[in-house]
Amino acid sequence: MSRAIGKAHMIVLDVGRSCAIATGRDKQSFFDKAKTCASLIVQRLIFSAPNDHVGIVLFGTDETNNQLNVDSGGYENITEAFELKPPNWQTLRILQNQVVQTESEAGWFDALIVATNFLRNGALGKKFTGYSIILLSPLFVAGDIDQGQLESVADGISNMLGVLHVITNYVLHPAASVASIFTTTGTFDEQASKTEARTENERYVRQILDATDGTLANINWAERMLTFFDAKAVRPTPWNSTLTIGTKVKLSISAYYIVCEQKGLGSFKVDSVDDAASRVEMRTQYFLNDKPAEISMQDIIMGYMYGSTVVPYDNTIDIEYKSGDCRLACLGFTASSNILEEHLSGKGSHVVVAKKGCGASNQKLCALVKAMHELNVVMIATKVYRKDTKPRLNALIPTYKHGNPCLVMLELIFKDELCSLKFPSWLKSSKNKPTNEQYDAIDKLIDSMNLMDAVDDSNGECREAFALNSTFNPTLQHVYRTVAHRALNPKQPLPDVNSTLQELIDVPKKVVDRSKAALEEVRKAFELKEIKQNTRAEWLQRMAKIKVGTDASGSSSSTTIDSGVLMDEEADDGSDDANRRMVVSVGTVTPAEDFALLLRRGEKFATVATQLQNAVFELLFTSMRPPGSKVVAALLAYRSEAQKLGPYRYNEWMTEFKEMLLTRQKADFWETVIVGEKLGLIDSQESEMSTVSVDQAANFYKTPTQNKTAVESSDGDYIDPDCLFDELNGSF
């Protein structure tokens, strides 16, 4: 028994002189549009249905080449151009480059008879799941069609389970028609001015379409719909398992994907143009500070990236865990309101139904869904996809899909995966609260940008823009078109984004026009003021003016601090200063310079800020020498950058830093540096991102009167541990 290999399609293309009639606003001939549609059909089959077979019959050709004319005659100017075979790029190139319009004519009905016979003979010995004939013609040529012949052709197409699709002009489509081609049908325009032959041909075509459940499409509409590629059709594969509830209730279930991420083209096979043997070699390189580095394999350990942090992993701590057999085990039930959107994860959703042929499980599932629906609860279950695979939590929600009870399965996160993000309030004070006029302006803008009636059809009717059931992924569509263009034109540059794809990402013109007034009102209601931020150069200049009060020996000095931040052209001269600036983290030698250099290199602010905090702590509390002015310079740099990049981290750390200074007998440093240089909290006037008011920032510099904690020795004498280190430092 042969296995079905797909569907069989026969394209019947009119190339006669009657196709010279212009169609559409661009005055393009019917032949050009028809050939474009035929090419797009072959392209869609290559991408979406590579197992299908396609053949092409041309009528209106100067020559005659078909089997029926050889056997019985009477089928002139009809050519069997391509026999039934899988779609390929070679067929597409010949269709685009070698098929031209002629001055001959042939009847569409005779071509339909030849195509039906050609399709039947080409399908002999092969098993197809369906047959279709696609006729592209303006239907202008009059023909002597017998009613008995018409019924015979319709019966022949129906008997082979075939469908006729006709693409022509003078066809109207419903305004709300958003379905893809070959799944929806239009109607002939009865108001258009037509010849008698055209009117008679429409009547014959209508009879065959009714007999074969075929479709009718306008040539312009079909060309537009065919430019969008459908994803490759795959047969739904169920995940069969057993749903257990407690120890006694078991249901045989099957889970199918209902929503999943759309996949585009798969990976391409590596091949050579000249058919030479090609080999792909994998190469691994290690980089340190964006420069290649030689790493010994003995120095490499496993690790995982947690955000921007590298977490080492030791294989020796592996714990052998086996989840057991494939299953879907109920853990319990909870109210539907307890499952929030932020608790959902995974790459799609499944629908859970009873396994085919299991009547008892179907009855149990129906009762379960009905009870859960009445109680408004969902099931929490553990899912093990395959034996000993990682278990996952899932929520099973009762629903009725097309009237049939089933469960929708969505993956849940574990508690340690829940991340609660806190954002500062954008209303820092009452003066920033929007007025009633501002609220009204935004309401009008939202109403003007409504998408439910944003598209006007040619019939004057409105429909929704970007409807989910008719909107394609512009990225995948552009990839399809780019691949097809490169396959057909290997030496031409890749095309730009097509205008039809641009419509998928542009604001509809109707929305643009009607929102202009609302946008102008919003512009007047919300006055924008430019706020100049301090640049890095400003704090570097400020650092350079800081006078060093006391050096390490205790003598007075008037030396100024060198910023030490080198520009790119200065750092390339091979000098010692340039080598000194090749840092990977903020150190205690030149913390401010390291901080600025790492930020300029593109390191994350949060990472560099943490390194600078550690350097300041080490200089103040663990170093055996006085910190000097480098701590002041580091704090100046940190505070200036925090004003622009986000003051939350700086304010939180400065609060802890103040407490640390006061408890460790560093009150002099607090008064001289923090208070004297105004390095405290960043208020809302200095940064709009700050949640600290001006009064809170001013009160931060005040210190509460506290009794110094003392360490009592055995004889009752007071000992200050930090003073011992100060005296020790002064002795050097």
NUMIKOL-303645 format. One record per residue (C-alpha): y, z, x; residue in one letter; residue number from 1. Coordinates in steps of 0.02 Angstrom, whole numbers, plus 50000, padded with zeros to 5 digits. Each point is the difference from the previous one (the first is absolute). Layout:
     y     z     x r   k
     Y     Z     X A NUM
...
//
This chain:
     y     z     x r   k
 50000 50000 50000 M   1
 50167 49945 50076 S   2
 50143 50124 50011 R   3
 50169 49965 49919 A   4
 50126 49947 50132 I   5
 50161 50003 49897 G   6
 50090 49880 49885 K   7
 50018 49811 50005 A   8
 50171 49920 49976 H   9
 50045 49816 49980 M  10
 50183 49949 50023 I  11
 50048 49839 49909 V  12
 50166 49937 50070 L  13
 50104 49857 49930 D  14
 50078 49894 50139 V  15
 50054 49851 49893 G  16
 50175 49930 49979 R  17
 50028 50098 49838 S  18
 50013 50158 50108 C  19
 50167 49941 50071 A  20
 50092 50087 49857 I  21
 50114 50139 50061 A  22
 49963 50178 49944 T  23
 50098 50159 50025 G  24
 50179 50028 50052 R  25
 49968 49937 50177 D  26
 49953 49826 49932 K  27
 49835 50007 50094 Q  28
 49872 49875 49936 S  29
 49850 50055 49900 F  30
 49885 49933 50136 F  31
 50079 50109 50135 D  32
 49985 50155 49892 K  33
 49822 49956 49948 A  34
 49945 49976 50181 K  35
 50083 50165 50046 T  36
 49905 50088 49859 C  37
 49835 49923 50057 A  38
 50033 50057 50179 S  39
 50042 50176 49942 L  40
 49840 50008 49897 I  41
 49898 49958 50156 V  42
 50097 50129 50101 Q  43
 49966 50135 49870 R  44
 49815 49960 50007 L  45
 50000 50012 50191 I  46
 50079 50172 49997 F  47
 49937 50076 49836 S  48
 49834 49914 49963 A  49
 49926 49924 50159 P  50
 49826 49994 49918 N  51
 50060 49883 49862 D  52
 49981 49811 50012 H  53
 50135 49871 49965 V  54
 50002 49810 49979 G  55
 50142 49877 49969 I  56
 50009 49843 49892 V  57
 50151 49885 50012 L  58
 50045 49879 49861 F  59
 50132 49864 50006 G  60
 49943 49948 50175 T  61
 50008 49821 50062 D  62
 49814 50002 50039 E  63
 49851 50051 49894 T  64
 49862 50114 50065 N  65
 49897 50097 49873 N  66
 49818 50004 49949 Q  67
 50027 49965 49814 L  68
 50090 49837 50038 N  69
 49854 49948 50112 V  70
 49873 50042 49865 D  71
 50085 49935 49843 S  72
 50173 49936 50045 G  73
 50162 50028 49905 G  74
 50070 50140 50108 Y  75
 50124 49907 50108 E  76
 50130 50077 50119 N  77
 49910 50167 50008 I  78
 49942 50074 50167 T  79
 49880 50143 50035 E  80
 50101 50061 50150 A  81
 49915 50164 50050 F  82
 49825 50053 49953 E  83
 49963 50177 49944 L  84
 50004 50117 50151 K  85
 50079 50164 50059 P  86
 50189 49990 50020 P  87
 50061 49972 50177 N  88
 50159 49957 50094 W  89
 49941 49824 50043 Q  90
 49991 49955 49816 T  91
 50173 50073 49975 L  92
 50074 49900 50145 R  93
 49929 49836 49932 I  94
 50064 50041 49826 L  95
 50176 50034 50062 Q  96
 50016 49861 50129 N  97
 49895 49854 49937 Q  98
 50010 50006 49810 V  99
 50150 49895 49946 V 100
 50069 49931 49838 Q 101
 49947 49823 49950 T 102
 50058 49863 49883 E 103
 49836 49996 49904 S 104
 49955 50088 49838 E 105
 49845 50078 49923 A 106
 49964 50097 49841 G 107
 49985 50189 50009 W 108
 49852 49999 49881 F 109
 49898 49882 50109 D 110
 50042 50110 50151 A 111
 49941 50153 49903 L 112
 49833 49916 49964 I 113
 49979 49953 50184 V 114
 50046 50178 50055 A 115
 49875 50078 49879 T 116
 49860 49888 50064 N 117
 50054 50030 50182 F 118
 50001 50189 49972 L 119
 49829 49998 49916 R 120
 49919 49898 50138 N 121
 50080 50104 50138 G 122
 49935 50160 49924 A 123
 49818 49943 49996 L 124
 49889 50117 50099 G 125
 50137 50133 50009 K 126
 50029 50148 49888 K 127
 50182 50033 49954 F 128
 50068 50139 49892 T 129
 50125 49886 49914 G 130
 50075 49825 49995 Y 131
 50178 49942 49975 S 132
 50092 49833 49997 I 133
 50187 50000 50041 I 134
 50093 49846 49937 L 135
 50175 49964 50070 L 136
 50082 49854 49911 S 137
 50158 49959 49899 P 138
 49886 49922 49866 L 139
 50110 49846 49982 F 140
 49865 49864 50011 V 141
 49934 49945 49831 A 142
 49813 49986 49980 G 143
 49875 49938 49873 D 144
 49912 50165 49965 I 145
 49861 50006 49872 D 146
 49980 50161 49901 Q 147
 49814 50003 50031 G 148
 50031 49979 50187 Q 149
 50126 50142 49994 L 150
 49875 50118 49919 E 151
 49864 49946 50121 S 152
 50108 50044 50152 V 153
 50050 50167 49924 A 154
 49817 50041 49964 D 155
 49951 49950 50177 G 156
 50127 50118 50076 I 157
 49951 50141 49881 S 158
 49813 49976 50030 N 159
 50022 50026 50187 M 160
 50105 50155 49961 L 161
 50153 49915 50069 G 162
 50185 50025 49961 V 163
 50138 49870 49999 L 164
 50172 50047 50069 H 165
 50142 49876 49974 V 166
 50162 50004 50101 I 167
 50134 49883 49933 T 168
 50182 49995 49942 N 169
 50080 50031 49830 Y 170
 49910 50167 49984 V 171
 50078 50164 49943 L 172
 49942 50173 50052 H 173
 50037 50163 49909 P 174
 50148 50092 50075 A 175
 49896 50155 50034 A 176
 49858 49902 50081 S 177
 49971 50084 50168 V 178
 49813 49969 50019 A 179
 49936 49893 50144 S 180
 49959 49817 49978 I 181
 49832 49951 49919 F 182
 50002 50162 49899 T 183
 50142 49958 49880 T 184
 50043 49843 49903 T 185
 50159 49919 49940 G 186
 50037 49879 49858 T 187
 50066 49822 49997 F 188
 50186 49985 49969 D 189
 50014 49917 49829 E 190
 50189 49981 50013 Q 191
 49998 49894 50158 A 192
 50027 49813 49994 S 193
 49832 49917 50038 K 194
 49919 49829 49993 T 195
 49867 49960 49871 E 196
 49866 49994 50136 A 197
 50050 50173 50062 R 198
 49994 50074 49825 T 199
 49827 49927 49969 E 200
 49936 50063 50169 N 201
 50062 50176 49961 E 202
 49896 49999 49839 R 203
 49843 49950 50095 Y 204
 50030 50128 50137 V 205
 50024 50137 49870 R 206
 49830 49962 49924 Q 207
 49909 50011 50167 I 208
 50092 50161 50047 L 209
 49952 50080 49835 D 210
 49817 49949 50024 A 211
 49990 50068 50179 T 212
 50116 50152 49982 D 213
 50111 49919 50131 G 214
 50180 50032 50051 T 215
 50160 49898 50000 L 216
 50138 50027 50130 A 217
 50170 49926 50039 N 218
 50009 49917 50171 I 219
 50153 50100 50056 N 220
 49929 50164 49938 W 221
 49831 49963 50080 A 222
 50079 49961 50169 E 223
 50092 50166 49999 R 224
 49846 50100 49948 M 225
 49889 49915 50128 L 226
 50115 50047 50144 T 227
 49939 50180 49980 F 228
 49829 50034 50073 F 229
 49878 50116 49914 D 230
 49900 50126 50098 A 231
 49820 49954 50036 K 232
 49892 50048 49853 A 233
 49862 50123 50038 V 234
 49864 50063 49887 R 235
 50028 50185 49958 P 236
 49871 50107 50089 T 237
 49965 50169 49920 P 238
 49978 50164 50092 W 239
 49845 50072 49917 N 240
 49975 50187 50007 S 241
 49960 50153 49897 T 242
 50132 50111 49919 L 243
 49937 50179 49994 T 244
 50080 50136 49894 I 245
 49922 50167 50038 G 246
 49813 50004 50030 T 247
 49936 49916 49842 K 248
 50120 49859 49951 V 249
 49978 49837 50096 K 250
 50071 49829 49962 L 251
 49961 49835 50084 S 252
 50170 49919 50029 I 253
 50076 49845 50077 S 254
 50177 49998 50073 A 255
 50102 49839 50011 Y 256
 50168 49969 50083 Y 257
 50137 49971 49872 I 258
 50152 50014 50114 V 259
 49992 49966 50187 C 260
 50107 49932 50139 E 261
 50013 49811 49997 Q 262
 49924 49920 50153 K 263
 50060 49836 50071 G 264
 49917 49885 50124 L 265
 49866 50076 50108 G 266
 49993 49989 50188 S 267
 49985 49827 50075 F 268
 49855 49945 50107 K 269
 50044 49977 50183 V 270
 49971 49818 50043 D 271
 50061 49870 50121 S 272
 50091 49840 49953 V 273
 49896 49893 50118 D 274
 49836 50080 49942 D 275
 49979 50084 50168 A 276
 49914 50168 50011 A 277
 50129 50137 49975 S 278
 49983 50182 50044 R 279
 50106 50147 49946 V 280
 50025 50136 50128 E 281
 50064 50173 49954 M 282
 50119 50082 50122 R 283
 50068 50178 49995 T 284
 50160 50050 50086 Q 285
 50082 50170 50020 Y 286
 50188 50025 50001 F 287
 50107 50145 50055 L 288
 50183 49991 49949 N 289
 49977 49817 49950 D 290
 49934 49956 50174 K 291
 49819 49955 50042 P 292
 49906 50142 50084 A 293
 49831 50017 50082 E 294
 49899 50135 49914 I 295
 49834 50069 50058 S 296
 49868 50009 49865 M 297
 49965 50179 50053 Q 298
 50176 50047 49945 D 299
 49979 49930 49823 I 300
 49951 50113 49855 I 301
 49988 49967 49815 M 302
 50149 50040 49890 G 303
 50080 49965 49833 Y 304
 50180 49963 49954 M 305
 50073 50125 49878 Y 306
 50167 49916 49968 G 307
 50076 49982 50173 S 308
 49897 50142 50073 T 309
 49840 49968 50097 V 310
 49863 50124 49955 V 311
 49857 50006 50128 P 312
 49824 50007 49933 Y 313
 49849 50070 50087 D 314
 49831 49928 49956 N 315
 49915 50163 50050 T 316
 50066 50086 49844 I 317
 49919 49876 49881 D 318
 49911 50086 49858 I 319
 49858 49903 49923 E 320
 50031 49981 49814 Y 321
 49900 49899 49876 K 322
 50068 49974 49825 S 323
 49833 49954 49924 G 324
 49951 49859 49883 D 325
 50116 49882 49909 C 326
 50067 50090 49846 R 327
 50143 50037 49882 L 328
 49991 50186 49965 A 329
 50112 50088 49874 C 330
 50090 50152 50070 L 331
 50089 50046 49839 G 332
 50130 49952 49872 F 333
 50188 50028 49997 T 334
 50147 49959 49888 A 335
 50071 49825 50022 S 336
 50171 50073 50038 S 337
 49931 50078 50160 N 338
 49971 49829 50080 I 339
 50166 49938 50068 L 340
 50042 49833 50078 E 341
 50021 50075 50173 E 342
 49819 50061 49991 H 343
 49930 49822 49990 L 344
 49947 49900 50152 S 345
 49877 49864 50048 G 346
 50017 49811 49998 K 347
 49963 49967 49818 G 348
 49922 50061 49839 S 349
 49829 49980 49921 H 350
 49936 49994 49823 V 351
 49840 50099 49973 V 352
 49879 49940 49866 V 353
 49818 50031 49959 A 354
 49879 49901 50106 K 355
 49942 49839 49919 K 356
 49840 50025 49900 G 357
 50013 50190 49995 C 358
 50024 50037 49815 G 359
 49982 50189 50017 A 360
 50134 50008 50134 S 361
 50114 49893 49892 N 362
 49985 50123 49855 Q 363
 50034 50148 50113 K 364
 50151 49915 50076 L 365
 50072 49959 49829 C 366
 49984 50181 49946 A 367
 50074 50061 50165 L 368
 50152 49884 49989 V 369
 50031 50047 49819 K 370
 49993 50187 50037 A 371
 50113 49984 50154 M 372
 50124 49894 49903 H 373
 50010 50126 49857 E 374
 50022 50147 50119 L 375
 50123 49903 50110 N 376
 49909 50044 50161 V 377
 49944 49904 50154 V 378
 49848 50024 50109 M 379
 50009 50046 50184 I 380
 49849 49931 50093 A 381
 49935 49979 50177 T 382
 49959 49822 50049 K 383
 49881 49956 50141 V 384
 50003 49810 50014 Y 385
 49847 49985 50111 R 386
 49876 50124 50072 K 387
 50082 50119 50124 D 388
 50172 49919 49984 T 389
 50159 50101 49986 K 390
 50017 50079 49827 P 391
 50160 49972 49903 R 392
 50077 50083 49849 L 393
 50027 49892 49845 N 394
 50079 50022 49830 A 395
 49910 49918 49853 L 396
 50119 49966 49856 I 397
 49931 49959 49825 P 398
 50061 49837 49922 T 399
 49950 49860 49883 Y 400
 50005 49828 50083 K 401
 49991 49861 49871 H 402
 49934 50128 49878 G 403
 49857 50055 50114 N 404
 49997 50180 50064 P 405
 50004 50016 50189 C 406
 50070 50105 50142 L 407
 50136 49946 50121 V 408
 49963 50070 50174 M 409
 50145 50036 50118 L 410
 49985 50079 50172 E 411
 50085 50168 50030 L 412
 50067 50080 50157 I 413
 49942 50166 50070 F 414
 50120 50146 50006 K 415
 50032 49985 50188 D 416
 50054 49819 49971 E 417
 50138 50049 49879 L 418
 50170 49984 50083 C 419
 50151 50073 49912 S 420
 50159 49918 50062 L 421
 50164 50093 49982 K 422
 50163 49906 49999 F 423
 50174 50075 50008 P 424
 50104 49990 49843 S 425
 50120 49853 49995 W 426
 50121 50106 49899 L 427
 50073 50104 50141 K 428
 50146 50061 49896 S 429
 50074 49982 49827 S 430
 50122 49869 50061 K 431
 49855 49879 50028 N 432
 49935 50017 49822 K 433
 50013 49833 49908 P 434
 50126 49985 49860 T 435
 49962 49939 49824 N 436
 50079 49832 50043 E 437
 49884 49982 50149 Q 438
 49848 50042 49894 Y 439
 50053 49870 49870 D 440
 50024 49868 50134 A 441
 49824 50028 50068 I 442
 49928 49995 49823 D 443
 50081 49831 49970 K 444
 49934 49934 50166 L 445
 49822 50054 49956 I 446
 50011 49918 49829 D 447
 50065 49838 50075 S 448
 49854 49992 50122 M 449
 49866 50010 49866 N 450
 49856 49883 50045 L 451
 49919 49991 49829 M 452
 50110 49853 49947 D 453
 50057 49937 50170 A 454
 49924 49825 49989 V 455
 50055 49863 49880 D 456
 49874 49861 49969 D 457
 50043 49820 49964 S 458
 49973 50036 49815 N 459
 50137 50131 50003 G 460
 49881 50147 49983 E 461
 50004 50155 50111 C 462
 49856 50078 50092 R 463
 49967 50135 50129 E 464
 50034 49968 50183 A 465
 49871 50049 50132 F 466
 49867 50042 49870 A 467
 49848 50075 50085 L 468
 49878 49877 49921 N 469
 50097 49847 50061 S 470
 50079 50052 50166 T 471
 49917 49951 50163 F 472
 50010 50083 50170 N 473
 50131 49894 50092 P 474
 49932 50048 50171 T 475
 49823 49940 49962 L 476
 50064 49843 49913 Q 477
 50105 49954 50152 H 478
 49850 50026 50114 V 479
 49894 49883 49892 Y 480
 50134 49865 50003 R 481
 50029 50020 50186 T 482
 49814 49980 50039 V 483
 49989 49847 49888 A 484
 50153 49922 50082 H 485
 49932 50029 50175 R 486
 49830 49928 49951 A 487
 50080 49842 49928 L 488
 50140 49985 50129 N 489
 49937 50077 50162 P 490
 50147 49940 50106 K 491
 50142 50045 49882 Q 492
 50091 50168 50002 P 493
 49955 50129 49871 L 494
 50095 49986 49835 P 495
 50132 50119 49937 D 496
 49976 50106 49845 V 497
 49983 49888 49849 N 498
 50131 50010 49862 S 499
 49867 50049 49872 T 500
 49950 50145 50111 L 501
 50181 50047 50028 Q 502
 50013 50029 49812 E 503
 49871 50139 50016 L 504
 50113 50102 50113 I 505
 50174 49950 49938 D 506
 50094 50085 49860 V 507
 49993 49892 49843 P 508
 50159 49900 49973 K 509
 50023 50070 49826 K 510
 49999 50178 50069 V 511
 50123 49953 50137 V 512
 50122 49925 49876 D 513
 49999 50138 49872 R 514
 50006 50142 50128 S 515
 50159 49940 50087 K 516
 50114 50094 49882 A 517
 49895 50158 50013 A 518
 49999 49989 50190 L 519
 50189 49982 50004 E 520
 50016 50154 49890 E 521
 49885 50098 50116 V 522
 50103 49944 50150 R 523
 50158 50066 49920 K 524
 49919 50163 49943 A 525
 49926 50041 50171 F 526
 50132 49987 50135 E 527
 49925 49981 50173 L 528
 50080 50084 50150 K 529
 49951 49963 50178 E 530
 49946 50153 50099 I 531
 50002 49978 50187 K 532
 49860 50087 50091 Q 533
 50013 50067 50177 N 534
 49918 49882 50121 T 535
 49892 50046 50147 R 536
 50141 49951 50118 A 537
 50114 50133 49925 E 538
 49885 50146 50036 W 539
 49965 49930 50174 L 540
 50187 50003 50035 Q 541
 50009 50175 49932 R 542
 49857 50053 50113 M 543
 50089 49928 50152 A 544
 50153 50110 49968 K 545
 49904 50165 49995 I 546
 50045 50110 50148 K 547
 49865 50099 50083 V 548
 50054 50182 49994 G 549
 49880 50080 50122 T 550
 49873 49921 50115 D 551
 49836 50075 50057 A 552
 50081 50106 50137 S 553
 50126 50076 49881 G 554
 50153 49913 50076 S 555
 50127 49909 49897 S 556
 49996 49810 49998 S 557
 50093 49859 49917 S 558
 49861 49873 50009 T 559
 49978 49887 49849 T 560
 49834 49951 49927 I 561
 49940 49821 50028 D 562
 49930 49925 49840 S 563
 49863 49916 50100 G 564
 49961 49871 49865 V 565
 49979 49833 50086 L 566
 50026 49833 49919 M 567
 49864 49867 50011 D 568
 50087 49902 50137 E 569
 50023 50160 50101 E 570
 49820 50053 49981 A 571
 49933 49838 50072 D 572
 50073 50014 50175 D 573
 49854 50099 50070 G 574
 50107 50152 50043 S 575
 49940 50178 49999 D 576
 50101 50036 49843 D 577
 49912 49860 49911 A 578
 49831 50069 50052 N 579
 50052 50173 49945 R 580
 50035 49937 49824 R 581
 49823 49934 49972 M 582
 49952 50147 49889 V 583
 49868 50019 49867 V 584
 50064 50162 49922 S 585
 50151 50116 50005 V 586
 49990 50109 50155 G 587
 50095 50151 50063 T 588
 50085 49910 50146 V 589
 50112 49884 49897 T 590
 49960 50037 49817 P 591
 50156 49917 49926 A 592
 49978 49841 50099 E 593
 49814 49993 49961 D 594
 50037 50027 49815 F 595
 50126 49857 49996 A 596
 49890 49883 50101 L 597
 49848 50027 49888 L 598
 50101 49970 49843 L 599
 50071 49841 50072 R 600
 49824 49944 50043 R 601
 49952 50015 49816 G 602
 49903 50164 49997 E 603
 49996 50094 49835 K 604
 50140 50127 49978 F 605
 49883 50136 49936 A 606
 49887 49986 50153 T 607
 50143 50001 50127 V 608
 50089 50142 49909 A 609
 49846 50111 50012 T 610
 49988 49963 50186 Q 611
 50183 50046 50026 L 612
 49977 50163 49904 Q 613
 49856 50047 50115 N 614
 50103 49956 50154 A 615
 50146 50111 49941 V 616
 49882 50143 49964 F 617
 49923 49986 50174 E 618
 50170 49994 50086 L 619
 50066 50152 49906 L 620
 49852 50117 49990 F 621
 49871 49955 50133 T 622
 50098 49926 50145 S 623
 50034 50112 50152 M 624
 50171 49917 50028 R 625
 50153 49998 49888 P 626
 49996 49854 49879 P 627
 50175 49943 50046 G 628
 50086 49861 49906 S 629
 49846 49892 49970 K 630
 49958 50103 49844 V 631
 50176 49973 49932 V 632
 49987 49813 50031 A 633
 49829 49994 49916 A 634
 50062 50092 49846 L 635
 50152 49886 49989 L 636
 49890 49846 50006 A 637
 49876 50071 49874 Y 638
 50136 50049 49875 R 639
 50092 49835 50012 S 640
 49843 49898 49967 E 641
 49945 50115 49859 A 642
 50163 49966 49908 Q 643
 49953 49816 49990 K 644
 49810 50004 49987 L 645
 49975 50155 49892 G 646
 50065 50178 50019 P 647
 49857 50088 49910 Y 648
 49892 50024 50154 R 649
 50148 50057 50107 Y 650
 50062 50126 49871 N 651
 49827 50074 49976 E 652
 49974 50017 50188 W 653
 50176 50071 50031 M 654
 49968 50138 49873 T 655
 49843 50052 50095 E 656
 50092 49976 50166 F 657
 50138 50121 49949 K 658
 49876 50136 49955 E 659
 49908 49972 50163 M 660
 50160 50013 50104 L 661
 50057 50161 49918 L 662
 49831 50086 50009 T 663
 49976 49954 50183 R 664
 50168 50067 50059 Q 665
 50084 49830 50017 K 666
 50155 50045 49901 A 667
 50113 49939 50141 D 668
 49923 49827 49992 F 669
 50018 50003 49811 W 670
 50186 50043 50007 E 671
 50044 49888 50148 T 672
 49899 49844 49961 V 673
 49948 49995 49817 I 674
 50157 50079 49927 V 675
 50120 49940 50133 G 676
 49944 49819 49996 E 677
 49970 50002 49811 K 678
 49817 49949 50017 L 679
 49942 50090 49842 G 680
 49940 49928 49837 L 681
 50050 49823 49950 I 682
 50093 50011 49834 D 683
 50021 49870 49862 S 684
 50168 49942 50068 Q 685
 49924 49953 50168 E 686
 49849 49913 49923 S 687
 49971 49942 49821 E 688
 49815 50035 50022 M 689
 50031 50186 50029 S 690
 49969 50127 49863 T 691
 50102 50136 50089 V 692
 50172 50033 49928 S 693
 50156 50028 50106 V 694
 50004 50185 49957 D 695
 49818 50023 50047 Q 696
 50031 49916 50167 A 697
 50150 50113 50035 A 698
 49905 50159 49954 N 699
 49860 49947 50116 F 700
 50105 50044 50154 Y 701
 50018 50181 49942 K 702
 49871 50124 50069 T 703
 49948 50157 49906 P 704
 50027 50167 50086 T 705
 49830 50059 50057 Q 706
 49942 50143 50104 N 707
 49919 49938 50156 K 708
 49816 50029 50002 T 709
 49946 50095 50151 A 710
 49838 50027 50086 V 711
 49977 50183 50035 E 712
 49913 50042 50162 S 713
 49892 50152 50018 S 714
 50146 50105 50064 D 715
 50117 49935 49862 G 716
 50104 49880 50109 D 717
 50054 49834 49922 Y 718
 49927 49841 50076 I 719
 50065 49827 49954 D 720
 49865 49874 50054 P 721
 50119 49849 50001 D 722
 50124 50094 50113 C 723
 49863 50017 50129 L 724
 49985 49810 50008 F 725
 50190 49982 50008 D 726
 50010 50121 50146 E 727
 49855 49914 50083 L 728
 50086 49831 49982 N 729
 50163 50070 50071 G 730
 49912 50060 50157 S 731
 49960 49822 50055 F 732
//
